[in-house]
């Protein structure tokens, strides 16, 4: 099946390649708390393993990516069932490149043009914020936003779903910061706030903007050195933190974006205004969609004619998407605590690729709900008069 394309944006040294190497290491092995794993082509596995070995070495960190280097990594999501069968229902490709293509663009460089074209075509963007620079920003150092001016400029050329990924979260956690506090501080800066508000005012803005804290090495592997900028290794083994959350969010936000698009097509504005409570509108629409599955399938076909990613939903994920619609009926009625262990075990009993995908959707939905409960305010959603946190 076609892969879901994701572009990773970030200035030089924001940790793009280290993050992808850590993501691969975290997901390369089926783990009890996840129940799924990823596979890459052999040469890509070897390359990311080599980078991860540099991360775990006692001395230097991996070398910065050279300007000429552009890599596209294909992560195929796989479920190995209790019957020792493996199903691979979807994959995600990550475009990784030197951050200098953003901060020091050169239109004569073919690779730079390729990056800019991919950004403009992307429907998913991961924007990496260097956690060390975020920490300095909280202390009044504005170099973070200076770096991000070029990133924001290119971000606005895309209509993609955006996740802000705060790297090196171990540094911020050690200083006692929360996602809510960091996000509130960032949004007080007019450039950052205006960029986020522009995203939320866009046609697909109601689907939200995520702020996801990650640490590619975990909370105890490294610490800030005496210069306040360089990370110094303390020894031991890395324990990546939250690196899988953006991976899960891509699939779930793809489905939610499709829900919103179909809602706009299926409910004229005059009908929406007749809803008694806007907060229940999504629930009522989901119930309608559940009861009128032929209409849902027709809207899927219409959306697929306009969007390659929605063609992906129609051709390869339709049943999982329809099941996702079913889950919204209860999910939007009240937040019910999910038994993630039970969901994972059910997924491991899958007997087909469709069942495996259905299980992944349920598991990812529960995992993201758990993450959002642990990190209040990590998702901004446009409300009636302003945006709110979820």
C-alpha positions as CSV (number, residue, x, y, z in Angstrom):
1,X,0.0,0.0,0.0
2,X,1.2,3.6,-0.5
3,X,2.9,5.3,2.4
4,X,1.7,8.3,4.4
5,X,4.3,11.1,3.7
6,X,5.6,13.2,6.6
7,X,8.1,16.0,6.3
8,X,10.3,16.7,9.3
9,X,11.0,20.5,9.6
10,X,13.6,22.0,11.9
11,X,16.7,24.2,11.8
12,X,20.2,22.7,11.9
13,X,21.0,20.7,15.1
14,X,17.3,20.5,16.2
15,X,17.7,16.7,16.4
16,X,15.8,15.4,13.3
17,X,18.0,12.5,12.4
18,X,18.7,11.6,16.1
19,X,14.9,11.5,16.7
20,X,14.3,9.2,13.7
21,X,17.1,6.9,14.8
22,X,15.6,6.8,18.3
23,X,12.1,6.2,16.9
24,X,13.4,3.3,14.9
25,X,15.2,1.8,17.9
26,X,12.1,2.2,20.1
27,X,9.8,0.6,17.6
28,X,12.1,-2.0,15.9
29,X,11.3,-4.6,18.5
30,X,7.8,-5.7,19.5
31,X,7.5,-4.4,23.1
32,X,5.0,-5.4,25.7
33,X,3.7,-1.8,26.2
34,X,3.1,-1.3,22.5
35,X,2.2,-4.6,20.7
36,X,3.4,-3.4,17.3
37,X,6.8,-2.7,15.7
38,X,8.2,-1.1,12.5
39,X,10.3,-2.5,9.7
40,X,12.6,-0.5,7.4
41,X,14.4,-1.6,4.2
42,X,17.7,-3.3,5.2
43,X,20.0,-0.5,4.2
44,X,17.9,2.0,6.1
45,X,17.9,-0.2,9.2
46,X,21.6,-0.4,9.0
47,X,22.0,3.3,8.6
48,X,19.7,4.3,11.5
49,X,21.3,1.6,13.7
50,X,24.7,3.1,13.0
51,X,23.4,6.6,14.0
52,X,22.0,5.1,17.2
53,X,25.3,3.5,18.0
54,X,26.9,6.9,17.9
55,X,24.2,8.2,20.2
56,X,25.0,5.4,22.8
57,X,28.8,5.7,22.5
58,X,30.5,7.4,25.5
59,X,32.0,10.2,23.5
60,X,30.7,12.4,20.7
61,X,27.2,12.7,19.3
62,X,26.3,11.9,15.7
63,X,27.8,14.4,13.2
64,X,25.4,17.0,11.9
65,X,23.8,16.2,8.5
66,X,25.6,17.6,5.6
67,X,23.7,20.0,3.4
68,X,23.9,17.7,0.4
69,X,22.3,14.8,2.3
70,X,18.5,14.1,2.0
71,X,17.1,10.9,3.3
72,X,13.6,9.4,3.1
73,X,13.0,6.7,5.7
74,X,10.1,4.3,5.2
75,X,8.7,3.0,8.5
76,X,6.3,0.1,7.9
77,X,4.0,-0.6,10.9
78,X,3.7,-4.3,11.6
79,X,1.8,-6.5,14.0
80,X,3.1,-9.9,14.9
81,X,0.2,-11.9,16.2
82,X,0.0,-14.6,18.8
83,X,-0.1,-17.1,16.0
84,X,3.3,-15.8,14.8
85,X,1.9,-14.2,11.7
86,X,2.9,-10.6,10.7
87,X,0.6,-8.0,9.2
88,X,1.8,-4.7,7.9
89,X,-1.3,-2.5,7.4
90,X,0.3,0.9,6.7
91,X,3.6,2.8,6.5
92,X,4.9,6.3,7.0
93,X,7.8,7.9,5.1
94,X,9.8,10.7,6.8
95,X,11.8,13.2,4.8
96,X,14.9,14.2,6.6
97,X,17.4,16.8,5.4
98,X,19.9,19.4,6.6
99,X,18.2,22.3,8.4
100,X,20.4,24.7,6.4
101,X,18.0,24.1,3.5
102,X,15.5,26.2,5.5
103,X,17.7,28.8,7.3
104,X,20.1,29.3,4.3
105,X,18.1,28.4,1.2
106,X,19.8,28.3,-2.1
107,X,17.4,28.0,-5.1
108,X,20.3,26.8,-7.3
109,X,20.7,23.6,-5.2
110,X,18.6,20.8,-6.6
111,X,18.3,19.1,-3.2
112,X,17.0,22.3,-1.7
113,X,14.3,22.6,-4.4
114,X,13.3,19.0,-3.6
115,X,12.9,19.8,0.1
116,X,10.8,22.9,-0.6
117,X,8.6,21.1,-3.1
118,X,8.0,18.3,-0.6
119,X,7.0,20.9,2.1
120,X,4.5,22.5,-0.2
121,X,2.9,19.1,-1.0
122,X,3.0,17.7,2.5
123,X,-0.2,16.9,4.4
124,X,1.8,16.2,7.6
125,X,4.5,18.3,9.1
126,X,6.6,17.5,12.2
127,X,8.3,20.8,13.4
128,X,11.1,20.0,15.8
129,X,11.9,22.6,18.5
130,X,15.3,22.2,20.1
131,X,14.6,21.7,23.8
132,X,17.8,23.4,24.9
133,X,16.9,26.5,22.9
134,X,13.4,26.3,24.3
135,X,14.9,26.3,27.8
136,X,17.0,29.3,26.9
137,X,13.8,31.0,25.5
138,X,12.1,30.5,28.8
139,X,14.9,32.5,30.3
140,X,14.5,35.4,27.8
141,X,16.9,34.2,25.0
142,X,15.0,34.8,21.7
143,X,17.3,32.8,19.4
144,X,14.7,30.1,19.2
145,X,12.2,32.3,17.4
146,X,14.9,33.7,15.1
147,X,15.6,30.1,13.9
148,X,11.9,29.5,13.4
149,X,11.2,32.4,11.2
150,X,12.3,30.5,8.1
151,X,10.5,27.3,9.4
152,X,7.2,29.3,9.8
153,X,7.6,30.8,6.3
154,X,7.8,27.3,4.7
155,X,5.2,25.9,7.0
156,X,2.6,28.4,5.7
157,X,3.2,27.0,2.1
158,X,1.8,23.7,3.2
159,X,-1.8,22.8,4.1
160,X,-0.6,19.9,6.3
161,X,-1.5,18.8,9.8
162,X,1.2,20.2,12.1
163,X,2.8,18.6,15.2
164,X,5.3,20.7,17.2
165,X,7.8,18.1,18.6
166,X,9.8,19.5,21.5
167,X,13.1,17.5,21.5
168,X,15.5,17.0,24.4
169,X,12.5,17.1,26.8
170,X,14.8,15.6,29.5
171,X,16.4,19.1,29.8
172,X,13.1,20.8,30.3
173,X,11.7,18.1,32.6
174,X,14.9,18.4,34.8
175,X,14.2,22.1,35.1
176,X,10.6,21.4,36.3
177,X,8.7,22.6,33.2
178,X,5.5,21.2,31.9
179,X,4.1,21.1,28.4
180,X,1.4,23.6,29.4
181,X,3.9,26.0,30.8
182,X,6.2,25.8,27.8
183,X,3.4,26.2,25.4
184,X,2.0,29.2,27.2
185,X,5.4,30.9,27.1
186,X,5.9,30.2,23.4
187,X,2.5,31.5,22.6
188,X,3.2,34.8,24.4
189,X,5.7,35.5,21.6
190,X,3.8,37.3,18.8
191,X,5.5,35.5,16.0
192,X,4.8,32.0,17.5
193,X,1.2,32.9,18.5
194,X,0.4,34.4,15.0
195,X,1.8,31.3,13.3
196,X,-0.3,29.0,15.4
197,X,-3.4,31.1,15.1
198,X,-3.0,31.1,11.3
199,X,-2.8,27.3,11.3
200,X,-6.0,27.2,13.4
201,X,-7.8,29.6,11.1
202,X,-7.1,27.6,8.0
203,X,-9.9,25.4,6.5
204,X,-8.6,22.3,8.3
205,X,-7.6,24.2,11.5
206,X,-10.3,22.8,13.7
207,X,-8.5,19.5,13.7
208,X,-5.9,21.0,16.1
209,X,-2.2,21.6,16.6
210,X,-0.2,19.2,18.8
211,X,2.7,20.0,21.1
212,X,4.5,16.7,21.8
213,X,7.5,16.5,24.3
214,X,10.0,13.8,23.3
215,X,13.5,12.8,24.4
216,X,15.4,10.6,22.1
217,X,17.6,9.4,24.9
218,X,15.4,9.5,28.0
219,X,15.5,11.4,31.2
220,X,18.8,10.2,32.7
221,X,21.2,9.6,29.8
222,X,22.5,13.1,29.4
223,X,22.5,16.5,31.0
224,X,23.4,20.1,30.1
225,X,27.1,20.8,30.2
226,X,28.7,23.9,31.8
227,X,28.2,26.0,28.7
228,X,24.4,25.7,29.1
229,X,24.0,24.5,25.4
230,X,25.9,21.3,24.9
231,X,24.5,17.9,26.1
232,X,27.0,15.8,28.1
233,X,26.4,12.0,28.4
234,X,26.2,10.5,31.9
235,X,26.5,6.9,30.9
236,X,24.0,4.0,31.0
237,X,21.4,3.1,28.4
238,X,19.1,5.5,26.6
239,X,15.3,5.0,27.3
240,X,13.5,7.1,24.6
241,X,10.5,9.0,25.9
242,X,7.3,9.6,23.9
243,X,9.1,9.2,20.5
244,X,6.2,7.0,19.2
245,X,3.5,9.5,20.0
246,X,4.0,11.6,16.8
247,X,4.0,8.3,14.8
248,X,0.6,7.3,16.3
249,X,-0.8,10.8,15.9
250,X,-0.2,10.8,12.1
251,X,-2.7,8.0,11.6
252,X,-5.2,9.3,14.0
253,X,-5.1,12.9,12.7
254,X,-5.4,11.5,9.2
255,X,-8.7,9.9,10.3
256,X,-9.9,13.0,12.2
257,X,-9.1,15.2,9.2
258,X,-11.2,13.0,7.0
259,X,-14.0,13.2,9.6
260,X,-13.9,17.0,9.5
261,X,-13.8,17.1,5.7
262,X,-16.8,14.9,5.4
263,X,-18.6,16.9,8.1
264,X,-18.1,20.1,6.0
265,X,-19.4,18.3,2.9
266,X,-22.4,16.6,4.6
267,X,-23.7,19.4,6.8
268,X,-24.4,22.9,5.3
269,X,-23.7,25.9,7.5
270,X,-27.5,26.6,8.0
271,X,-27.9,23.1,9.4
272,X,-24.9,23.5,11.7
273,X,-26.3,26.7,13.2
274,X,-29.4,24.8,14.2
275,X,-27.4,22.6,16.5
276,X,-28.4,23.2,20.1
277,X,-24.8,22.8,21.4
278,X,-21.7,23.1,19.2
279,X,-19.8,20.8,21.6
280,X,-22.2,18.0,20.7
281,X,-22.2,18.6,17.0
282,X,-19.4,16.2,16.3
283,X,-21.0,13.5,18.3
284,X,-24.3,14.0,16.5
285,X,-22.6,13.9,13.1
286,X,-20.7,10.7,14.1
287,X,-24.0,9.1,15.0
288,X,-25.4,10.2,11.6
289,X,-22.4,8.8,9.8
290,X,-22.7,5.5,11.7
291,X,-26.4,5.2,10.6
292,X,-25.7,6.2,7.0
293,X,-22.6,4.2,6.1
294,X,-23.4,4.4,2.4
295,X,-23.2,8.2,2.6
296,X,-19.9,7.9,4.4
297,X,-18.5,5.7,1.6
298,X,-19.7,8.1,-1.0
299,X,-18.1,11.0,0.8
300,X,-14.9,9.0,1.0
301,X,-14.9,8.6,-2.8
302,X,-15.5,12.4,-3.2
303,X,-12.6,13.3,-0.9
304,X,-10.3,10.7,-2.6
305,X,-10.8,12.4,-5.9
306,X,-9.1,15.5,-4.5
307,X,-6.4,14.2,-2.2
308,X,-3.8,11.4,-2.6
309,X,-3.8,10.8,1.2
310,X,-7.6,10.5,1.2
311,X,-7.3,8.0,-1.7
312,X,-5.1,6.1,0.7
313,X,-7.9,6.0,3.3
314,X,-10.4,4.9,0.7
315,X,-8.3,2.2,-0.9
316,X,-6.5,0.7,2.1
317,X,-8.0,2.0,5.3
318,X,-11.8,2.3,4.7
319,X,-12.9,-0.4,7.1
320,X,-10.6,0.9,9.9
321,X,-11.8,4.4,9.3
322,X,-15.5,3.3,9.5
323,X,-14.7,1.6,12.8
324,X,-13.0,4.8,13.9
325,X,-16.3,6.6,13.2
326,X,-18.0,4.1,15.5
327,X,-15.5,4.9,18.3
328,X,-16.2,8.6,18.1
329,X,-19.8,8.0,19.2
330,X,-18.6,7.0,22.7
331,X,-15.3,9.0,22.7
332,X,-17.0,12.3,22.2
333,X,-19.9,11.6,24.5
334,X,-17.5,11.2,27.5
335,X,-13.9,10.4,28.1
336,X,-13.9,6.8,29.3
337,X,-10.8,5.2,30.6
338,X,-9.4,2.7,28.1
339,X,-7.9,-0.6,29.0
340,X,-4.9,-0.5,26.7
341,X,-3.7,-3.9,27.7
342,X,-7.0,-5.4,26.5
343,X,-6.8,-3.5,23.2
344,X,-3.3,-4.7,22.6
345,X,-4.2,-8.3,23.3
346,X,-7.1,-8.1,20.9
347,X,-4.9,-6.7,18.2
348,X,-2.4,-9.6,18.7
349,X,-5.3,-12.0,18.0
350,X,-5.8,-10.5,14.5
351,X,-6.2,-12.9,11.6
352,X,-6.0,-10.4,8.8
353,X,-4.4,-7.1,7.8
354,X,-7.8,-5.4,8.2
355,X,-8.2,-6.7,11.8
356,X,-4.6,-5.6,12.5
357,X,-5.3,-2.1,11.3
358,X,-8.6,-1.9,13.3
359,X,-6.7,-3.0,16.4
360,X,-3.9,-0.4,15.8
361,X,-6.5,2.4,15.4
362,X,-8.1,1.5,18.7
363,X,-4.8,1.2,20.4
364,X,-3.4,4.4,19.0
365,X,-6.6,6.2,20.0
366,X,-6.3,5.0,23.6
367,X,-2.6,5.7,23.8
368,X,-3.1,9.3,22.6
369,X,-5.9,9.8,25.1
370,X,-3.6,8.6,27.8
371,X,-0.8,10.9,26.6
372,X,-3.1,13.9,26.5
373,X,-4.4,13.2,30.0
374,X,-0.7,13.1,31.3
375,X,0.1,16.3,29.4
376,X,-2.9,18.6,29.7
377,X,-2.9,21.4,27.1
378,X,-0.7,19.5,24.6
379,X,-3.3,20.0,21.8
380,X,-4.8,23.2,20.7
381,X,-8.3,23.1,19.1
382,X,-10.1,26.0,17.6
383,X,-13.2,26.9,19.5
384,X,-16.1,29.2,18.6
385,X,-14.4,32.5,19.4
386,X,-10.8,31.4,20.1
387,X,-8.7,28.3,20.4
388,X,-8.7,26.1,23.5
389,X,-6.6,23.3,24.9
390,X,-7.6,19.7,24.9
